[in-house]
Structure formats: C-alpha cells, structure tokens
C-alpha cells in the first residue's frame, strides 16, 4: 500500500470493531506513512486503545481491512512492531534488572526456547544507549523513577528489529519536564532509526505540539490532518462535544514558549 506521500506503514480501510456485541469503532479510514509521528486523540471512552490493539492484531475487525507493512497485523513483519502499553506501577522489589527487562523484548524475536547470545546482549546495550539508560543496565528496574521506567520500556520495544512503535499514553504520570524530554527522545529516534510512531494520549495539547499529524476519533473518524488544522477544526469540537478555544490558546502558548527557548 503506497501513495505519492511514500510508503504506508499502517493502513485502515473502512474498519469497524465490535466488542461484546457493542460497536466500538465504525468506518475508520487512515494511512500512516513511513517516518511519521502520528497522534490519536479523542475523549475518554472513544475507542483509542481499542484502535491501537486493532493495529497490533490483538482485536479482530468486524469489517474492513487493516494492514501493517502491507500485511494483516500479526503476520509478516510482526517483529518489526514495538508496543509500549500504558504505564503500570513496578514494585520496588521487582526481581529484574533493567537489562533483564529489555532482553524480554529481544526474546520475543528469538523465541522463548532459545537462549540469548552475546549479540543479543549487545542489542540490549545498544537499545539502552539509544534511550540514555545504559549506565543503569544492572540496576533494579523497580527502583527507577517513572520517567526512567518509561525509557526502559521504550528500549524493550526497540530491542527487536523495530520499525513501527505503538505507544499507549506514553507520558501519563510524568511531570512536564520529563514529558518534554520523552517527546524529544521520540523525535530523535525517528530521525536516527527511521522509525514510524503511532501514539495515543488523552493530552490533546501535548500531542498537537509534538506530532506531525493528529487523528481524532470518537467511535468513528472525525478528522485526520496536521496538528494546527485539526486543533482549530469544527470536527474536533464535534468529537469532544465542547468548545476548544482554550486548547487553541494553550497550543499557541506552547508554540510561543518553544520558539523563545529555541
């Protein structure tokens, strides 16, 4: 699936999803192109996480077609997809080091009946270096800060031959400086690794300031376009069923602040 904008990594065509006999997604259509950073937004209960799980092949479609790298999700190229779910609290006494947790991502590609070789541990080190966590390789993962744990989970997702990253609420629980650092890291990984990223977040303003494109859903598709046109559109007001003048003002403030800092 390609068009004049380049290779299509993720393509949804007239996709509908039902869970428990209830329609959750209806007639969803969009393409995500190689090297893009696309945010998925919408109100609570809009079906955003279900949409991510559909892209990953974890939820079957009732109708329509989903393709990832030109194939149904979970088929060819499944190891090229890295997934970072919503943050879960890791106990302080969790019996695993940072390196062990990242290796779990590598084992997904190797298969759990194979033991990792030296080259696999080198891949773990490379992934940790990419996210700035190599010096914490032997530290207990439960003793890291929330921001550090997010970086470890990102390294785990990168440890296979990842070309597409799928992130569910990647900055939830992070303070503002940590959030900015995490998004800056994602943008650097896109440049250095030619990654494509699809991220869901409840924080419309943050995603609008960081991503190339926004997709707004509320069970159905409302709008897909660049952040500025989406956040100023009538369609997004319709999706959230409220006025968004304050969000447009917040976005303008963020852009002004970023301009001053740069």
Secondary structure by P-SEA (a helix, b strand, c coil): cccccccccbbbcbbbbbccccccccccccccccccbbbbbbccccaaaaaaaaaaccccccbbbbbcccccccccccccbbbbcccccccccccccaaaaaaaaaaaaacccccccaaaaaaaaaaaaaaccccccccccccccaaaaaaaaaaaaacccccbbbbccccccccaaaaaaaaaaaaaaaaacbbbbbbbcccaaaaaacccbbbbbcccccccccaaaaaacaaaaaaaccccaaaaaaaaaaaaaaaaac
